[in-house]
Amino acid sequence: MTNPDFVQNVRLPNLGFGAATFMWGFRACALGHAQCGCLTGGFARIFGAKQGHQILGHLLGIARILGNDGRRPVTVAMPGCLGVTPDEAALLCALSAAQSSDSKGRDSHLRWLLAQDPAEQMKQLTEHVACQYLERGLMINAPEVTTGAVHVEADLAAMPVMGQA
């Protein structure tokens, strides 16, 4: 994780404020910094105190599902990094699809990330975050990438299982 591979020609500032704030919050939650005062204060300013706290809870839930229930490791960059890993790009694509009411696209990207069909809780968390961003007028723009990893229908039978609970 100290030197992740990044999607070429994709930078967070080019994806807009919605994608950048989502990735800031998600990375912080995934790396165990969900209670950081800068993060909680920033989300409170953007979304309001109650809704900012709720959104961070949803981001923490998404991170936990990816880390605990996913069947493959997910690569996340450090908060503040301008680059986007392929896994982060897939997550942004899932949220963008959710904002466009494209449940099939959302589920396809989540399936690739999890290496299994997404549970209902993951679908709901993704939908809640996408809707809360939309309510604030913040679009989560999907990166336009040409790598197959982000735009391929997951073949679950071909993916190695990392472990089972």
N, C-alpha and C positions, 0 to 999 in steps of 0.2 A: 504494500500500500504506500510505501514511501516514494515510489517512482512509478506511478500508474501510467499505462498507455492512454493517450487521449485521442478522441476523434479529431481527425485533421480538419482544419478550417472551421471549427466550431468553437466559439467563445461565448461565455455567458452574457456579456454585455450586448452581443448581437441578437440574443434571444429575447431581450426585453426584461423589464422590471419584475414581472410575474415569475418568469422562469428563474431569474437570479435570486429572488427572495425565497422561492421554494427550495432551490438547491442549497442556499445558505442554511436554512432551517433544517432541511433533511440531513445534510452532512453533519451538522452539529449534533443532531439527535442520534444519528448512526454511530458517532464517535464518542457518545456518552456525555455530551455537553448541553443537554436539553435545559438545564437550569441556569445557564450562563446569563448574567444580568444584561449584557449587551443584546443577546438574542431575545430574551423575554421582553425587554424594553422596546426593542425594534419592532417586534411583532405586535406589541400593544399599541405603538404609535400608528402602525399601518392598518391594523384591523380592529382596534379597540381592545381594552384590557380583557374582557371576557372572551371575545371571539379569538383574539390572539393566543390566549392560553389554550383554548379548545383546538385551534389549528395545530399548535405545537404538539398537543397530545395525539392528534391524528398522525402527524409526521413521525412521532416516536413509535406509534403503533405500526406504521408501514415499515419502519426500520427494523423493528423487532420481528415482524413476520418474515421479512427478507433474511434476517440473520438467523432466526431460530427454525423456521419452517421450510425455507428454501432448500433445494437439493444441490445447490452449487454456490461457491463463494461469489459474492458481489463486490466489485471494486468501486470504492468511493474515494474521491479526492478530499483534500483538507478544505474546511470552510475558508472562503476567501479566494480560492484558486479560480482562475479564469477559464481553465480548460474543463472539458467534459469527458468523462470516461464513457465507453460504450454502454455500460450498465446504467449510468446516469442518463444517457441519451434515451435509452429504452424506457426509463421511468418517466422522463419528460414527455415522450411520445404517448405513453399510457395516459398521463394526465391531460394532455392536449386532446386525445381521442375522447376522454370522458367529458371534457368541456364542449366537445362537438356532438355529444350524445351518440358516439360511436362505440357501443358496448363491445362489439366484436373486435375492433381495433384495440380497445383498452385491454380486453382479456388476452389477446394475442401477445401483446408486449409484456403483460404480467406473467403469462405462461413461460415466455422465454426467460424472464428474470428469475422465476422460481423453479424452473425445470420441472414443473408440474402444473396442473390446472389450478388457477387461483381459487382460494377458499372465498366463501361469501363475505367474510369479514374484510378481506383484502380489497375486494371489489367495492364494498361500502365505504371503506376509508378513502380509497382513491376518488370515488364519486363525491364524498363530502368535501375533501380538499379542493377538488376541481370546482365545485359549486361555490364554496366560500371565497375562492379567488375571483370567480366570475361576479359574485355579488359586490365585490369591491372594484369591479371593472379591470381586473388584472388577468390578462391572458397568459396562459402558460404555453408559449410557442414551442413546437416540436422542432428539434434541429433537423435540417435537411442533410441527411447523411447517405452515402452510397454504400456503406459497408453492409453486408448481408445480415449481420448479427441483429441489427435493430429492426429490419423489415422482413424477416423470414418467419413463417409459421413454424412454431416449435415442433420438432419431432421428438416427443418424449421418450419413445422407445430407443432412440439413438443416444440419449444423454446418459452419462454415467451417474449413478446414484452416489451422493457424498455421504449419506448416512440416513438412518431412519430412527424415529422416536418410538 
